[in-house]
Amino acid sequence: MFDHLPPTIADILTASSTPAELFDALMPAIGIYLECDRCFLYLRDPSTGFGKVSFCWIRDDAIPMVYDAEWKLEPPTLADRDPMFAAALRAEPSVIVEDVETADPTTLNKQFERESFGHRALIHAHICHEGQLWGVLQPSVFGRPRHWTPLEQTAIERVVQAITLSAVAYVTANCSTAATYNA
């Protein structure tokens, strides 16, 4: 499973003892490997629609941090406003965007991406288990388009495969009271 991965990332995938430890170590490793400006992991409970970004790495302070302190309910119109999230909810393959400015509007909502994230190029990697969306891994670049090589795309898909059960375990352990607490 760890073929097509740089040794640093493969080592993190095999050495991390908890999902939180894994994700903390993985975000900077992916960002550095892909020469990105930001890499974050959005995790969600598919049964409740509560989610949060608990893990985010930024190259420097000029890049906006994406982080949620608390689990929050996804807006009911999110899938209508964000075609990539809608695709993720349908457990479709991950979306590769080389340039937000020139991407097909059926792939992404340019205005939504500008206002919500500010990036110019990204990988919207869908973490799905048993047909349900548990998270999105999102490495991105700011200020310029970015070509994602087939090797990089394969590496991200391998990472997603390797972390899926950890994502499910993290959500199951940490989001169990979100629906009750925030109702």
SERO-4910 file (N, C-alpha, C, O; in steps of 0.05 Angstrom, whole numbers):
BEGIN
 pado doro    nc1    nc2    nc3   cac1   cac2   cac3    cc1    cc2    cc3    oc1    oc2    oc3
  Met    A     16    -24      0      0      0      0     17     25      0      8     46     -9
  Phe    A     41     24     10     58     48     13     76     53    -11     93     70    -11
  Asp    A     72     37    -33     87     43    -57     77     70    -68     54     78    -62
  His    A     93     84    -82     87    111    -93     87    132    -71     77    154    -75
  Leu    A     97    126    -47     98    146    -26    127    151    -18    144    133    -18
  Pro    A    133    177    -12    160    182     -3    164    169     24    145    165     39
  Pro    A    189    162     31    194    147     56    184    163     81    175    150    100
  Thr    A    186    189     81    177    204    104    148    199    110    140    195    133
  Ile    A    131    200     89    103    196     93     97    167    100     80    161    117
  Ala    A    110    148     87    106    120     93    114    114    122    100     99    136
  Asp    A    135    127    132    144    123    160    122    134    179    116    121    199
  Ile    A    111    157    173     90    168    190     65    150    190     53    145    211
  Leu    A     58    139    167     35    121    166     39     96    182     19     85    192
  Thr    A     63     86    184     68     62    199     75     66    228     71     48    245
  Ala    A     86     90    235     96     94    262     76    108    281     79    106    305
  Ser    A     56    121    270     38    136    287     19    118    303      8     99    292
  Ser    A     17    123    329      2    105    346    -28    112    349    -44     95    354
  Thr    A    -34    138    346    -62    147    348    -70    162    323    -52    173    309
  Pro    A    -96    164    317   -103    181    294    -94    210    297    -85    222    277
  Ala    A    -96    222    320    -88    250    324    -58    253    319    -49    272    305
  Glu    A    -42    234    329    -13    235    324     -7    232    294      9    246    283
  Leu    A    -21    214    281    -18    209    253    -24    235    237     -8    243    220
  Phe    A    -47    247    242    -55    271    227    -38    295    233    -32    310    215
  Asp    A    -29    298    258    -11    320    265     15    318    249     25    338    239
  Ala    A     26    294    246     51    290    232     47    290    202     65    299    187
  Leu    A     24    281    193     20    278    164     15    304    149     25    307    127
  Met    A      2    324    161     -4    349    147     21    363    138     23    370    114
  Pro    A     41    368    155     66    380    145     81    363    125     93    373    106
  Ala    A     81    337    130     96    319    111     84    320     83     99    321     64
  Ile    A     57    320     81     44    322     55     50    350     43     56    352     19
  Gly    A     47    371     59     52    398     49     80    401     38     84    413     17
  Ile    A     99    391     52    127    393     43    132    376     18    144    385     -1
  Tyr    A    122    351     18    125    333     -5    113    346    -30    125    345    -51
  Leu    A     89    357    -28     76    369    -51     84    398    -57     74    410    -76
  Glu    A    101    409    -40    109    437    -42     85    455    -43     82    472    -60
  Cys    A     67    450    -23     42    465    -21     46    489     -2     66    492     12
  Asp    A     25    505      0     24    527     19      8    519     43     13    529     65
  Arg    A    -11    502     40    -28    493     62    -38    465     57    -42    456     34
  Cys    A    -41    450     79    -52    423     77    -69    419    102    -60    422    125
  Phe    A    -95    413     98   -113    409    121   -130    384    117   -133    374     95
  Leu    A   -140    375    140   -157    352    140   -184    359    153   -185    366    177
  Tyr    A   -205    358    138   -232    362    148   -244    335    154   -244    317    136
  Leu    A   -253    331    178   -266    305    186   -295    310    193   -302    331    204
  Arg    A   -312    290    188   -340    294    192   -354    268    199   -344    246    193
  Asp    A   -376    270    213   -392    247    220   -414    246    199   -432    263    198
  Pro    A   -414    225    182   -434    224    161   -463    220    171   -482    226    157
  Ser    A   -466    210    195   -493    206    205   -505    232    217   -530    234    218
  Thr    A   -489    251    225   -499    276    237   -494    301    220   -508    321    223
  Gly    A   -473    300    203   -466    324    187   -449    343    204   -445    366    195
  Phe    A   -439    335    227   -421    351    242   -392    347    232   -384    324    227
  Gly    A   -377    368    230   -350    366    220   -332    387    232   -341    407    244
  Lys    A   -306    384    227   -287    404    236   -260    399    223   -253    377    215
  Val    A   -245    420    221   -217    419    213   -200    420    238   -198    442    250
  Ser    A   -189    398    246   -173    397    271   -143    397    264   -126    401    282
  Phe    A   -137    391    239   -109    388    231   -103    405    207   -115    401    186
  Cys    A    -85    424    210    -78    441    188    -48    450    190    -39    456    212
  Trp    A    -35    449    168     -7    459    166     -6    481    146    -19    479    124
  Ile    A      8    503    152     13    524    133     43    529    130     58    526    149
  Arg    A     51    535    105     79    540    100     90    564    115    112    562    126
  Asp    A     74    585    116     82    609    132     58    624    140     35    618    131
  Asp    A     62    645    156     39    660    168     24    676    147      3    687    154
  Ala    A     34    679    123     19    694    103     -4    678     91    -22    689     79
  Ile    A     -4    652     96    -25    634     87    -47    632    108    -40    627    131
  Pro    A    -72    635    101    -93    632    121    -95    604    133    -95    584    119
  Met    A    -97    604    159   -101    578    173   -130    571    172   -148    588    174
  Val    A   -135    545    168   -163    535    170   -163    516    194   -149    497    195
  Tyr    A   -180    524    213   -182    508    238   -208    513    251   -218    535    252
  Asp    A   -220    492    262   -245    494    277   -240    483    305   -231    461    309
  Ala    A   -246    499    325   -242    491    353   -264    471    362   -259    454    378
  Glu    A   -288    474    350   -310    457    358   -322    443    333   -319    453    311
  Trp    A   -335    421    338   -350    407    317   -374    425    311   -387    436    329
  Lys    A   -380    428    285   -404    444    278   -419    431    255   -408    416    239
  Leu    A   -444    437    255   -462    425    235   -456    438    207   -454    463    205
  Glu    A   -454    421    187   -449    432    160   -474    447    151   -496    439    156
  Pro    A   -470    470    138   -493    485    128   -510    467    109   -498    453     93
  Pro    A   -536    468    111   -553    451     94   -550    457     64   -556    440     48
  Thr    A   -540    481     57   -537    488     29   -508    483     19   -502    490     -4
  Leu    A   -491    472     36   -463    469     28   -459    453      2   -445    462    -16
  Ala    A   -473    431     -1   -470    415    -26   -481    430    -50   -472    426    -72
  Asp    A   -500    448    -46   -511    464    -68   -491    486    -77   -489    492   -100
  Arg    A   -476    496    -58   -457    518    -64   -429    507    -72   -414    522    -85
  Asp    A   -423    483    -64   -396    472    -69   -398    445    -84   -402    425    -72
  Pro    A   -394    446   -110   -396    421   -126   -375    400   -118   -381    376   -120
  Met    A   -352    409   -108   -332    389    -99   -342    374    -74   -338    350    -72
  Phe    A   -354    388    -56   -365    375    -32   -389    357    -39   -392    336    -28
  Ala    A   -405    366    -58   -427    349    -68   -416    323    -79   -427    302    -74
  Ala    A   -395    325    -95   -382    301   -107   -371    283    -84   -373    258    -86
  Ala    A   -359    295    -64   -349    280    -42   -371    265    -27   -368    242    -19
  Leu    A   -394    279    -23   -417    266     -9   -427    242    -25   -438    223    -13
  Arg    A   -424    243    -51   -433    221    -68   -411    199    -70   -414    180    -85
  Ala    A   -389    203    -55   -367    184    -54   -354    181    -82   -345    159    -89
  Glu    A   -354    203    -97   -341    203   -123   -311    205   -120   -301    212    -98
  Pro    A   -295    200   -141   -266    203   -139   -258    231   -131   -273    251   -136
  Ser    A   -235    233   -119   -223    259   -111   -222    278   -135   -220    269   -158
  Val    A   -221    303   -130   -221    324   -150   -194    338   -150   -184    346   -130
  Ile    A   -182    340   -174   -157    353   -177   -162    379   -192   -174    380   -213
  Val    A   -153    401   -180   -157    428   -192   -130    441   -195   -116    447   -176
  Glu    A   -123    446   -220    -97    458   -226    -99    489   -225    -79    502   -220
  Asp    A   -123    499   -231   -127    528   -230   -157    534   -224   -174    530   -240
  Val    A   -161    545   -200   -189    552   -192   -201    572   -212   -225    570   -218
  Glu    A   -184    590   -222   -194    611   -240   -204    601   -267   -222    613   -279
  Thr    A   -194    578   -276   -202    568   -303   -217    541   -301   -224    530   -322
  Ala    A   -223    531   -277   -236    505   -274   -265    507   -284   -278    528   -283
  Asp    A   -275    484   -293   -302    482   -302   -321    488   -279   -317    477   -257
  Pro    A   -342    504   -283   -360    511   -261   -376    487   -251   -388    488   -229
  Thr    A   -377    465   -266   -390    441   -256   -372    426   -236   -381    409   -221
  Thr    A   -346    433   -237   -327    421   -219   -325    437   -193   -324    425   -171
  Leu    A   -324    463   -195   -322    480   -171   -336    506   -174   -340    516   -197
  Asn    A   -343    518   -152   -355    545   -152   -332    564   -145   -323    567   -123
  Lys    A   -323    578   -166   -300    596   -163   -303    616   -141   -285    621   -125
  Gln    A   -327    629   -139   -332    649   -119   -331    637    -91   -319    649    -73
  Phe    A   -343    614    -88   -343    600    -62   -314    594    -54   -307    598    -30
  Glu    A   -298    584    -72   -270    577    -66   -254    602    -58   -239    601    -38
  Arg    A   -258    624    -72   -244    649    -66   -252    658    -38   -234    664    -21
  Glu    A   -278    659    -32   -287    669     -6   -281    651     17   -275    660     39
  Ser    A   -283    625     13   -280    606     35   -251    597     40   -243    592     63
  Phe    A   -235    595     18   -209    583     21   -186    600     11   -164    599     22
  Gly    A   -190    615    -10   -169    632    -21   -147    619    -37   -129    633    -47
  His    A   -148    593    -41   -127    579    -55   -131    582    -86   -152    590    -95
  Arg    A   -110    575   -100   -111    576   -130   -111    548   -142   -123    544   -164
  Ala    A    -99    529   -129    -98    501   -139   -100    483   -115    -91    489    -93
  Leu    A   -113    460   -119   -117    442    -96   -123    413   -105   -130    408   -128
  Ile    A   -120    396    -86   -130    368    -88   -152    366    -67   -147    370    -43
  His    A   -176    358    -76   -198    354    -58   -201    324    -55   -217    311    -70
  Ala    A   -186    312    -36   -184    283    -34   -206    272    -15   -206    279      9
  His    A   -223    256    -25   -247    246    -11   -240    222      6   -230    202     -5
  Ile    A   -245    223     32   -241    201     50   -268    188     54   -284    197     70
  Cys    A   -273    166     40   -298    152     41   -295    124     52   -275    111     46
  His    A   -315    116     67   -315     88     78   -344     78     76   -362     91     86
  Glu    A   -347     55     64   -373     43     60   -393     62     48   -416     63     56
  Gly    A   -384     77     27   -401     94     12   -408    120     26   -425    135     16
  Gln    A   -395    126     48   -401    151     63   -376    168     65   -354    158     68
  Leu    A   -380    195     64   -358    214     67   -351    218     96   -369    226    112
  Trp    A   -326    213    103   -316    217    130   -297    240    132   -291    250    154
  Gly    A   -288    250    109   -269    272    110   -259    280     83   -264    267     63
  Val    A   -244    302     83   -231    312     59   -203    321     66   -199    337     85
  Leu    A   -183    310     52   -156    318     55   -151    338     33   -157    333     10
  Gln    A   -140    362     40   -138    383     20   -111    397     21   -108    417     36
  Pro    A    -92    388      5    -68    404      0    -74    425    -21    -89    421    -40
  Ser    A    -63    449    -17    -69    471    -36    -46    490    -39    -27    491    -22
  Val    A    -47    506    -60    -27    526    -68    -42    552    -71    -64    553    -81
  Phe    A    -28    574    -63    -39    601    -66    -25    617    -87     -1    613    -91
  Gly    A    -39    635   -100    -27    655   -117    -18    646   -145    -10    662   -161
  Arg    A    -20    620   -150    -11    611   -177    -24    583   -183    -30    568   -164
  Pro    A    -28    577   -208    -37    550   -215    -16    530   -208      7    537   -203
  Arg    A    -23    505   -207     -4    484   -200    -12    458   -215    -35    449   -213
  His    A      6    447   -230      2    421   -242      8    399   -222     30    399   -210
  Trp    A    -11    381   -218     -7    358   -200      1    334   -217    -15    325   -234
  Thr    A     24    323   -213     34    301   -230     18    275   -223      6    273   -202
  Pro    A     18    257   -242      5    231   -237     17    217   -212      2    205   -197
  Leu    A     43    219   -208     55    207   -184     45    220   -158     39    206   -139
  Glu    A     42    247   -158     31    261   -135      2    253   -130     -6    249   -107
  Gln    A    -13    251   -151    -41    244   -149    -44    215   -137    -61    210   -120
  Thr    A    -27    197   -147    -27    170   -137    -19    169   -107    -31    155    -91
  Ala    A      1    185   -100     10    186    -73    -13    195    -54    -16    184    -33
  Ile    A    -27    216    -62    -49    225    -46    -71    204    -43    -82    200    -22
  Glu    A    -77    190    -64    -97    169    -63    -88    146    -44   -104    135    -30
  Arg    A    -62    140    -45    -51    120    -26    -53    129      3    -60    114     20
  Val    A    -47    155      7    -50    166     34    -79    164     43    -84    155     66
  Val    A    -97    172     26   -126    170     33   -133    142     41   -147    137     61
  Gln    A   -125    122     25   -131     94     31   -119     86     58   -132     72     73
  Ala    A    -95     96     63    -81     88     88    -94    101    113    -92     90    135
  Ile    A   -106    125    110   -116    139    134   -146    137    138   -157    146    158
  Thr    A   -160    124    120   -189    123    121   -199    111    148   -216    123    161
  Leu    A   -188     89    156   -198     77    181   -190     93    205   -204     94    225
  Ser    A   -168    107    204   -160    126    225   -179    150    226   -186    159    248
  Ala    A   -188    159    203   -207    181    203   -233    172    215   -245    187    231
  Val    A   -243    148    208   -267    138    220   -264    135    250   -282    142    265
  Ala    A   -241    125    259   -237    121    288   -236    148    302   -247    151    324
  Tyr    A   -223    168    290   -221    194    302   -249    207    305   -256    217    327
  Val    A   -264    206    284   -291    218    285   -308    203    305   -322    215    322
  Thr    A   -307    177    305   -323    160    323   -316    167    352   -334    168    369
  Ala    A   -291    170    358   -282    175    385   -286    204    394   -290    209    418
  Asn    A   -286    223    375   -286    251    383   -311    267    377   -314    289    386
  Cys    A   -329    255    361   -353    270    352   -378    258    364   -400    266    356
  Ser    A   -376    239    382   -399    225    392   -420    243    405   -444    237    404
  Thr    A   -411    265    418   -430    282    432   -437    307    416   -452    324    426
  Ala    A   -426    311    393   -430    336    378   -460    341    372   -469    363    376
  Ala    A   -474    320    364   -502    324    357   -518    331    382   -536    348    380
  Thr    A   -513    319    404   -527    325    429   -519    352    440   -536    368    449
  Tyr    A   -493    357    441   -482    381    453   -490    406    439   -496    426    451
  Asn    A   -490    405    412   -495    429    396   -524    431    387   -531    450    371
  Ala    A   -541    414    395   -569    414    386   -584    438    397   -608    441    391
***
